[in-house]
Amino acid sequence: MGDTTGVIYSPPKIGLPFLVVTFADGAIQTQTAASRSEARAMLAGKTRRPPIAAMNGDKPAGVAKQ
């Protein structure tokens, strides 16, 4: 992975997860974190979780349902 930058968004309501958005090599990746410290660890590259769509079992936008 090349140059990576990212940002942590705080949840708008209590009980929702933090959102970690990373930008690397022209791609955008989103991940959720239960706490700010977990989100910071994700940005540091210590913890990787699957993207939100993979966690929910949803297909990415633009994929036809069969």
N, C-alpha and C positions, 0 to 999 in steps of 0.2 A: 504494500500500500504506500502511496506517495505521500505528499503533503496533506495532512488531515487537519481540518478545523471543525469546531462544533460549538453548540450552544445548548444550555439547559433551560427549559421553560418550566416555571413553577405551575402546579395545578391550579385551575381557576376556582375549584371547590375542594373542601376537605374530603379526603377519602379517595380522590383521584390520583393517579400516578404522575410523577415528573416525566416530562418528555425530553429525550436527548436526541438532538438532530446533529448529524455529522455530515460534512461535505468533504469528499475525497475523490480525486481523479475524475472530476466531472459528474460524480454520482451523489445522490442525497440518500441518507439512510436514517430511519427513525427507530427509536427503541424506547421502551418504558422502563422506569426505575421506581422502586418503592420509596426510596429516600434520596435526599440530596447527595449524601455521601456515596451511595451506590451509583448515582448519575455521574459524579465526578470520577469515580473509578472507571466507568465506561469510557469517558472521554480520555482518560489516561491509557486506555487500551488494556486494562487489567481484567475486565469482565466483558464478555460479549454475549448478548442474548439475541435470539432471532428477531427479525422485523415484526412489527405489530400484526401484519396480515398473516404471517406464518403462525403466530401465537394463537390467533383467533380461528385458524383453519379456513379463513376466507381466501378467495382467489384475488389476485391483484386486479386493479381496474383495467378494463380492456380485454380481459380473458373471457371468452364465451363460455357460458354454462352448458354442460352436456347432459 
